Structure formats: C-alpha cells, structure tokens
Amino acid sequence: MINTRLAGQTVLVTGGAGNIGAAISRAFAAQGARVAIHYLAQDLPAPSGAEWAHVTPAAAEADTLAEELGNGSFAVSADLSEPVGAERLVREVASRAGSINVLVNNAAHCESPDTIDTVTRGSLERHYLVNSVAPALLTAEVVRSRRDEDPLCVVNITTDAARAFPGQTGYGTSKAALEALTRSTALDLAARGIRVNAVAPGPVQTGWIADDLLDQARAIVPMGRVGEPEDIADAVVYLASHQARWITGQVVQVAGGHAL
C-alpha cells in the first residue's frame, strides 16, 4: 500500500490497550492516524464459578501506549456493558478529536466455562452486551456524530470459528451475531459511503495458549503456525485504507487457513 490515506484521521479502537487491540492501535499510528485507545478502567469481578480469559489492561497501560503512539493519540475509559457506555465513549472521543473516521470494534468479553452445560442467562448477557450490543450501539453513535461527509468506516473483530464454536456457547454465538451485524449495517450504510467489514482471527497467541499447547494449536492451522497480533492488525488497517474503498459487508478470515 503506497498511501492508505489514514494520516490525520481519528481511529477509535475499543479494547485498544493490550494484545490484538494494542497491535491495531500501533498499526494505525504507524500510518499517521490519531488513535483513541479505549480501555476498561478496572477488571470487573468474575461471576461465581467463572474466570476471565484475559487480564484487562488498565489506565497505566493505556496511557503509556498513547504516549508511545504520538500523533495526538489518547486513552479513554468506558464500560461497554453499561446502557450508556457506548454513547459516553463516542461523545468523549468526538469532543476531544472531532469526527471519528474509523471505528474498530475490538473489545470482547470471554469467560469460562462457556459450554452448553454451564451457560446461564447471566453469562449470555455478559457476552452479548460487549460482543454484539456494544458494537451495534457504537456504530450507531459514530454514524450519528459524523460531520457532513467526513470519511467513516467500521471494522469489527469476530472469530474464525463463529459459525460453530463448540465449548464457547456465549462467546461463539455473540461473535456470529457480530458478523450478521457487519452485513446488515454494511447494506444500511452503503448509500452514505460508509463501509463496514470484519476481520475473523484464528488462533492468535496473546498469552492464552500455554507453551505445552502450542504444538496442538499449530497442528490445526494449515499454514503451520499460530497467529500474531500484528497479523490481525495489518488486515484491519487494510480494510480501513483507501485501497479497500469498494469493499464492504465482508468477513475476512485471517487464520492461516484454519476453520475454512
């Protein structure tokens, strides 16, 4: 890509302070974009009998990353499971940076156990509020806050196993809903020049794959390795770039051939 035309644009990356989100934030900053790095101010207590899949980066990590990125990048906190979390987040980012040009819905909720035998109403609500409801509300708020004909596109982060994710009932089905949202909003917004796409990662090493399981993970990926956060970040930047200007409504698997 010679010129992605992302320099000077404002990019909101939810869950943008750690793991894949941090790689996405860095990739946009490398293109000259200002990045609003969303983070959850503090970990919520795990429900009885459940545990979180990842530790959520807090304010210190988000602030440090913003300083590293430069370009006027900044950190902003919000709890996307709250009824007004999405509205408050978009309002704060817009007040500090003007129109949002790229929205990356990367923040996710994942807890275990999450099987059909253990699923509860509460666990489904927690997964869906962050993984499906929040991206829909954020997209709507960003569209409403758009000024005139400022450029705008949305990239959602799903999972390559969204069509069938045994053992991850709430997570897998909420990500499948996000893929449906990608297609429906792409059609709703196409006439306004707003593109909506998704990236579906395969197994990516963000610390959750223990060393003794890496060989097993590699064995199920046709290209013979697990992904790195930068693999996902590069695909997200491409979908947001000028080079992808006639691509919308697509779910692009970035998974080394896994789950085709």
N, C-alpha and C positions, 0 to 999 in steps of 0.2 A: 504494500500500500504506500503510494507516494505521498498523498496528503489526505488524511482521514477527515479533515475539516472539523476536528474536535477542539482545536486550540481556542481557549477563551470561553468555551461552553461550560455550563454548570451541570454537574452529574451528581445525582443523589444515589448513593449505594446503601441500601439497608443491610444491616449486619456487616458493615464495611470495615470493621476494625481488625478482624482476625481471619485466619485461614483463607478460604477462597475469596471472601469479601475483601480482605486486605490486598490480595493479588489483583483483584479487579480494580480497586482504588488506585494502586500503583500503576497499573497499565493505562488507565485514563490520564493520570497525572503525567505520564511519560509522553502523552500526546498533547500536552499543554492545557488540559482541562482543569477547572477548579472542581474539587471533589468535596461534597458534603458527606461526611462519614457518619452514618447513623450507628448508634450502639445502644444497648440496654444498660441503663445506669447501674444496675446490680442484678446478680442472679436471683431469680425467684426460687423460693424453697421448693424442692421436689415433692410431689404428692406422695402420700404414704404408699410404699411398695414399689415406687418408680425411681428412676435415676435419669439425669440428663446425659445425652450422648457427648456433649462438649461443655467446657467451661466458657462462659461468655466473657469476651474481653470487656474491660470496664473503662472508665473515663481516662485513666492514665495511658492505657494503650492507644485509645482513640486520639487523644491529644498529641501523643508522641508521633503517631503516624501522620497526622495533619501537618505537623511541623516538618516532618521529613518530605512530604509531597510538595509543599510550597504552592505556588500559583493561587494563593488566597484560599487554599483548602481549609476546612474547619470541621470540628466534631460536633455532633448534635445528638442528644439522647431522646428516646421515646420508647414507651411500652406499647408495641403494636397490638397487644391483646386487649388493650383498653378501648372502649367505644369511641373515644375521640382521639386516640393516639395518632392515627393517620392524618387527620385534619390538622392537629397541632404540629406535627412534624413538617408537613408541606408548608404551612403558614410560616414557621420559623425559618426554614431554608429560603423561602421566597423573600422574606423580609431582609435577610442578610445578603442574598446573592441575586435577587431578581428572578426572572423566569428560569424554571428548571428545564434543561434541554434533553437530558437523558435520565430516565428512572430505571434503576436496576433493582428489581425485587429479589434480593438475595437472602434476606433474613429468613430463618426457618426454625421451626420447633420440632424437636425429635426426642422422644423419651422411650425408655424400655422398662418393662416388657411392653410389646405392642402387637401381640398376637390376637387372633380372633377369640381365643380362650380368655384373654386377660383384658380385652378392651372394655372401657366404660364410657358412659356419656361424657364424663369429665375429660377423659383422655382424648376423645374425639373432638370435643370443643376446643381443647388447648391446641391440638394440631391444626384444625381448620381455621381458627381465628388468626393465627400467624401465617400459615402457609397458603390460605385461599382467600379469606375475607380481607385481610390487610392489603394484599396486592391489588384486589379489586378497588378498595377504597382509596388507596394511594394513587392508583391510575386515574380514578375519577377526580380526585382533588388536584392532581397535577394538570389534568386537562382543563379543569375549571380555572386554575390560576394562570393558564397560558396567556401571554400578552400578544395580541394581534396574530401575526403569522410567524412567531418565533419557532425555530425548529424544535421538534419534540419526537422522541421515540422511547419505547419501553422494551426492556429485555428482562424476562422472567427466568429464574433459575429453578428448574424442576429436578427430575432424576430420570435416568435412562430406564429405570425399572418401574416407572409409573403405571404402565399397562398391567403389570402383575408383579406385586412385591410381597411374596409370602413372608410372614413374620413381622411385617411392618404395616399393619392394617390402617392405623390412623395416618401415619406419615405417607405411605404409598398412595392411598386414595385421595388425600388432600393435595398431593402433587399432581395427580391425574386431573383433579378439578382445576388446578392452575393451568394445565395445558389446555383444557377446554376454554378457560377464560382467555388465554392467549389468542385462540382462534376467533372467539366471538368478538372480543374487543378490536382485533385487527380489522374485522369486517365493519364494525360500527364506526371506526375512526379513519378508515382509509380515505374517504372522500375529503377529509380535512387535512390530508397529508401527514397523518400521524401513523407511524409504523409500530407494530407490536410483534415481537418474536420471543422465542425461548431457547435457552441452552439446557440440555439434559445431560448432566455429567454421569459418567460411570464411576467405578470405584476410584476415589481420589484419596491420596494419603495426606490427611490433615491431622494425623495423630491418633485416629480411631482404629487403624489397622495395626494390631500388635505385631511385633517382629516375627513371632512364630506363625503368624497367619499370612504373612506377605507372599510366600510361595503359593499358597492356596489361591490368594487373590490374583496373582499373576497368571495362574493356570486357567482362570475363567475369562481372561481377556485375550482375544485373538492376536493382538499386537504384542503380547508378552510382557506388558508392564502395567502397573497401576498408574493412574494419572497424577499430575502435579497441579497445584492451584493455578499456575501460570498457563497450563493447557486450557483451562476454562476461561481465564481472564482474556486471553487472546481472541477467543471466539466471541466473547461478549463485546469487546471493542470492535471487532469486525462488523457485527450486526448493528452497532450504533454508528458506524462510519458512513461516509459518503459513498463508499464502494458498494454498500448494501442498500442503496437508496430505493431499489424496486423489489425488495424482499420484505414480505410481511405475512403474518399468520403461520410462521414456520416454527417447528420444534426441532432443533438441530442437536443430534446426539453427538457428544464429544466424549467418546468412551472407548476408543481403540477397537471398535467392533463388538463390544460387549452388549448383550441384550438386543441384538438386531431381530 
